[in-house]
Amino acid sequence: MRAVKVMAVAPATVANVGPGFDIFGLALSQPVDQVTLTTNSSGEVTLSSQLGSDPSKNAAGVVLLRLLAKYPLESTGIHIQVDKGMEVGTGMGSSAASGAAAAKAFEEVYWLLGGARVRVEDLLEACVHAESVCAGSRHGDNCLPAYLGGFVLVIDVSSTPIYQRIAIPPGLIFLLFKPDIAILTSAARAILPPQVSLKSRIHTSAHCAAMTLALSQGDLATFCQHIVTSDIEEARSRLIPRYQEVRTAALEAGALAFSISGSGPAVFAVTTEDAGNWRAVVDDVVGAFEGRVKVFRAVPSNEGARVLHSQIIA
């Protein structure tokens, strides 16, 4: 029996991106999660990860089990090794990155062993399914950009995901700040208002449309201008210590936009490469957080999940 080993990575993501709750997400250059799939003759799916060994409770494992149900590899076992580049509960798409990397690795495994391709639609559906299992809700604003790269407008994920992807022009810098707390997606959703006003809906819809149009035209300044506060952000900001002070510090230091990354607690500030002020933004935000924060500097990436290494080992 042929055995193969495939290593793939997928990046962190910023979901919501201001007003785009559950519909906007973009991929970052780093950090990344790495998933290695090694086939064997056991006929079982096993897992090694810092987060445990049950495949049914890990995004990478859930993705693989979902795909194997549709694309079986008879009598083939697969061991999943997950190496996390980001913590769980950061708001940076941790589970989505693991799931997307597993999907990309399985695509390569299936090609090597079965000689056929997995449909992209099925890979993406498996990633969305994993989010529903691991994060408690079926959403695609992290996992779709983690797999596809770029900026993704999520239209529907009730069955096969429907989306639009926009390549991001170079020039933006995303500064992510992760305070020393964790917020699970389920907790961040529980705090959301059950209803929003018509005024709020008009506000967010208008800014979402403006963001999409600006990015499709390559107008980065206008894109950033419309990353505005929403009812969702206001509700979730109560879970993040010193949020308003931090936001004010970032904008006064010259950031073009500031918001919560996904469900938090990570927050992000946006500046441009030619502005040359990203260090001042970092210094002032870290000061506003009173130093208790991790900092990531990244750029939007049009490359999502990718295979790093693939080999036939037996």
Secondary structure, 3 states (H helix, E strand, C coil): CCCEEEEEEEEEEEECCCCCCCCEEEEEEEEEEEEEEEEECCCCEEEEECCCCCHHHCHHHHHHHHHHHHCCCCCCEEEEEEECCCCCCCCCCHHHHHHHHHHHHHHHHHHHHHCCCCCHHHHHHHHHHHHHHHHCCCCCCCHHHHHHCCEEEEEECCCCCEEEEECCCCCEEEEEEEECCCCCHHHHHHCCCCCCCHHHHHHHHHHHHHHHHHHHCCCHHHHHHCCCCCHHHHHHHHHCCCHHHHHHHHHHCCCCEEEECCCCCCEEEEEECCCCCHHHHHHHHHHHCCCCEEEEEECECCCCCEEEEEEECC
